[in-house]
Amino acid sequence: MDDWKKTKAHLIRELEELRARVAGYESIEQRQKLTQKKQKKKENSTLRNASLVDIMAGSALSLLTCPNISEAVDQALAILGEGANVDRVYLFENHQDPCTGELLASQRFEWSKAGIISQRDNLLLINQPYRNFFPRWQSELPLGRSIKGLIEDFPAAEREFLAAQGILSLLVVPVMIEGRFWGFIGFDDCHEEKEWTKEEESILVAAAGNIVNAIERKRTEEALRKSEDQYRTIFENTGTPLLIFEKDTTICLVNAEFERAFHYSRDEVEGRMSWMDITLPEDLEWLKRYHYARRVDPGASPRNYELRVVDRFGHIHESYITIAMIPGTKRSIASVLDITPLKAVENALRESEAHYRTLFEHTGVAIVHVNPQGNWLRANENFLKFIGYTWEELEKINARDVTHPDYIEQTAVLIEKQINGEIDRFSQEKYYVRKDGVLRWGEMRSTPIRDERGRLLSAVVAIIDRTQQKQAEDRLKKYLEEMEDLYENAPFGYHSLGEDGKILRMNDTELSWLGYSCNEVIGKKYIDFVAPEGRDLWQQLFFLLQNRGRMNDIENKLIRKDGTLFPVLLNATAIYDEKGKYQMSRSSVLDNTERKRAEIALAEGEALYRNLFESALIGMFQSTLEGRFLRINQAYATMLGYESPAEVISTITDTATQIHADPRNRAELLAAVDRDGWFYAEQPYLRKDGGVMIGKLSVRKVVKGDGVSAYLEGIVEDITERKKTEKALQESERELRVKATRLGEANMALKVLLKSMESDQEEFRERILTNIRDQVLPYLDKLKHSPLNEFQRDYVQTSERNLKEIASPFLKKIASGCFNLTMKETQIASLVRDGKTSKEIAGLLNVSQRVIDFHRKNIRKKLGLTERGESLVMLLRSLS
């Protein structure tokens, strides 16, 4: 142990010398002052580290000597807390929830300084899931990483919880047992913001390991005490591996710690192995010398020494051996304390020394040493690359010359406060101007170097190049602005609701739909905007959302500001805090107007189609490609002679043999629809009663979206009667053709006969006219000159005139078929031509005047006189 302390002191001395060289002082006086200051700091650090090591040894000793583990741990925590000068030390152990298997942590032990509120009875520190109890710790601690720092720098959730206990800074180190995350030990400072060094952290990790090892060891002792005697209990539960061996080096007994530490079972070791089997060959010579000398004189050999012990798997354990003779026997008992963690601390110190030696020149951070006036004292290579100057060029300019003008005044104020002692360290993010004019964004941290009186001598400034991060932040800012724009102006409505259903946020799209401004809806209950008939449903669904976390495709109606209803489709997701408590919802709202219209139109279309299908006078059907009906309407069932579609579907299982009169027709149909997609034909179909129905078939193949044929659908028209009619018509047509031929022959004969009759009529007409002219008119002329009264004279004149008319061209024209006048109309037309009025004509013909007017109207119509002003008398006279 003395050699280890000397080595540690040497490493610390070299570390402080390196720090003095990094400081870069130019004068011997400054170097002397720095040396004195660093020497004092080194002494304090050395004393502190040495003190912590002694404290660790003291706590380990208390763990080994105190029989009550609770008291031992309390004493060990007290020693660590007082030695580390903290206000509270506590130990948490991990365990699993017996129901869910979730990793939990519970505080097992605590020491707190007088005046500090103890958290020993804090129920929040018992059975706490890491999910609630800082999830970051669950991810970091199992990897062997400590949690440390100032509470003000911790995440918000951790800061709130820890600050409530009055903690300003803390160090939490993981406790690992055989690679398993056992728990953690924490050190709280409630009076000052303490920063822990790596060396302190490593020492406390080792101390924590000792405490937990002691706890685990004690638990093992208590378990074994129930089944073994007092001697074996003590042997088994010393907390370190123990073995008893004979004079001939044969191991006769080992404890459980030995098995655990070196992975040998008792059966493999006891009576079968020598202690020489677990040591390195190069150590055997001096070990055997000690072994045999001890049996001659127990004080002749040292009781404690360090030894490398080899376990079953060949792993070497740096161990601290305590060995003694068992009184009255030739046996020895040895305890093997694994000090591998302490050796790791020593190695860490060596690595730290090498790290600090190269820190200034080889770190990945730009570091520069400046005086209060901004003149450069020293700069590392990273800073020269960052700023783009050589050291010779940098010596000729001031720190203000590489600072962007927008940040010169702000930087000057911070430096002035540092010079006056108002602030110690400070950090600032700003733009630096490179030699080539390019701007670089850097995060600078200024650490002052002061003399014994606190006056600022210089400052070490570390600069982290954040240019890419700044550019990324700018891009992120732009992206967030775009996302905000997308949120507000999305084609969907968005809103968030609190636990009480009040609106926390609503985007512009939904606001525009409802006709409100943002201030009019924020803080209002969303249910107030839901149509009254949908509020009960919305209340139930909101409750389910809070408990289940999601609701999808909920139809409802919202009330616009103008009172009109707005159909919407709602989707929502619940947001919970780390304890699983509902915080808010994220809801999307879709304008459901068009969809509702489409649904109504679809429903109407489906109803129309169903009505058409069921009520159609033609047959309609759907069938599988294998020939089984899927659906058939009443008209088709009736055509086939069945009472209902259900009877057809249940009876017909193969249309090829049960419906088609010729099964080849079915094969022809399938080939056609596979080739063309459609098939048209007139085919015979078998009816239920055995009869045949002739049907006009139109069928198509329905194909799914994946290209797979689904089924056949088509229509069938019963053309049986039409076919019979067509056959009858064809027979009639043949008969009519024969009759037409015969009628043609008869027509020719009639034409000859008519021509002969026309010739005879013309000859007969001429004879009549000649007889009237030669034999009748002369006698009427004589009668006219005989004594007659007035009426007799009128009758004779009328008869003479009529006979002349018969023989005149006028009567011939009037009587021709072109005017189609009746005999009465011809008689009246002749009297009208002679200038007789309707009244006079009525008297001559012994009829009413109304009858004469009726006939005159018909004569005008037949002669084409449609206008009222055209004269019938003039037209009749023109025909004479």
Secondary structure, 3 states (H helix, E strand, C coil): CHHHHHHHHHHHHHHHHHHHHHHCCCCHHHHHHHHHHHHHHHHHHHHHHHHHHHHHHHHHHHHHHCCCHHHHHHHHHHHHHHHHCCCEEEEEEEEECCCCCCEEEEEEEEEECCCCCCCCCCHHHCCEECCCCCHHHHHHHHHCCCEEEEHHHCCHHHHHHHHCCCCCEEEEEEEEECCEEEEEEEEEECCCCCCCCHHHHHHHHHHHHHHHHHHHHHHHHHHHHCCCCHHHHHHHCCCCCEEEECCCCEEEEECHHHHHHHCCCHHHHCCCCEHHHHECHHHHHHHHHHHHHHHHCCCCCCCEEEEEEECCCCCEEEEEEEEEECCCCCCEEEEEEECHHHHHHHHHHHHHHHHHHHHHHHCCCEEEEECCCCCEEEECHHHHHHHCCCHHHHCCCCHHHHECHHHHHHHHHHHHHHHCCCCCCEEEEEEEECCCCCEEEEEEEEEEEECCCCCEEEEEEEEEECHHHHHHHHHHHHHHHHHHHHHHHCCCEEEEECCCCEEEEECHHHHHHHCCCHHHHCCCEHHHHECHHHHHHHHHHHHHHHHHCEEEEEEEEEECCCCCEEEEEEEEEEEECCCCCEEEEEEEEEECHHHHHHHHHHHHHHHHHHHHHHHCCCEEEEECCCCCEEEECHHHHHHCCCCCHHHHHHHCCCHHHHCECCHHHHHHHHHHHHHHCEEEEEEEEECCCCCEEEEEEEEEEEECCCCCEEEEEEEEEECHHHHHHHHHHHHHHHHHHHHHHHHHHHHHHHHHHHHHHHHHHHHHHHHHHHHHHHHHHHHHHHHHCCCCCHHHHHHHHHHHHHHHHHHCHHHHHHHCCCCCCCHHHHHHHHHHHCCCCHHHHHHHHCCCHHHHHHHHHHHHHHCCCCCCCCCHHHHHHHCC
